[in-house]
Amino acid sequence: MALPSSAEKIWFNGKLIPFADAKVHVLSHAIHYGSSVFEGVRAYNTPDKGTCIFRLDDHTKRLFDSAKIYRMTIPYTHEQLNQAQKDVVVQNGFKSAYLRPAAFYGEIGLGLAVPFNTEADVLVAAMEWGAYLGEEALENGVDAGISSWNRLAANTMPTGAKAGGNYLSSQLISMEARRHGYGEGIALDVNGYVSEGAGENLFVIRDNVVTTTPVTAAILPGITRDTIITLLRDMGYEVREQNIPREALYLADEVLMCGTAAEVTPVRSVDGINVGDGKRGPITKKVQDAFFGLFNGTTEDKWGWLTPVK
Ligand code: PMP
């Protein structure tokens, strides 16, 4: 049992404890019924402010929102969870890190009913983690394929909650894509419109107009998605949130995927059809530079998105 990093400490139910001691029972409710909510957050080593967590408040807020949807009580404040995320980076000695806050029912619970009288267990882990879709893909792009699995229908499970159980859908989408030789899978919603990647939101660019799928297209409304919308609008681009038909992916000049793990990754082909000329496009490059510029000091953080860990 190892994290892909040298993490020594995990924050678990209010304390920083040794990594090896952060355990739950095999009969815990979360394992059997997927009753967990979580976040993926990144900390970057910046030249001026040292190690900073990116959009910390927004991630913590979304964790509480996800818990609220499932009527789950997180027995800590927003501020305490912010502090836990800072502490776990500092105490593991990381300069940059991927953080995984999560709340779940760790109680033994073999009934389907949520153990309503219990408070959720809460953890924050930190690990060192590079580019999710590969370093090379950041420059050259990823080959994506449309999945035969649709994203969840709005009245089945809320995709606006970042809940553990939702990721069974993501697993089917990404496993199928990889089995077919693609780097990532893209899913349609139940109406047939483009939804999102297995773990990323999508942007389509044609004739200098940028479109991303709306929150009603079974997406997780990503914090990176919001970042990209903000950066592009700040650069003067028109960004629309509207339904995207599948063929728009084939006819786009540029397509990009974004997420905390995937950061900003160009898509160079969809279903074997080249996007544009099959290379990272100019607007994708511009927004990538603006995004990574927040962390290397070349983009001014006008929005207060960077929170120093110390
Ligand atoms: N969609 C899904 C299904 C995801 O898992 C993620 C990653 N959390 C995203 C979109 C992107 O969200 P964010 O930018 O907040 O990481």
Residues whose N, C-alpha, C, O or C-beta is under 5 A from the ligand:
A	BS01	PMP	G40 E196 G197 A198 G199 E200 N201 L220 P221 G222 I223 T224 R225 C258 G259 T260 A261
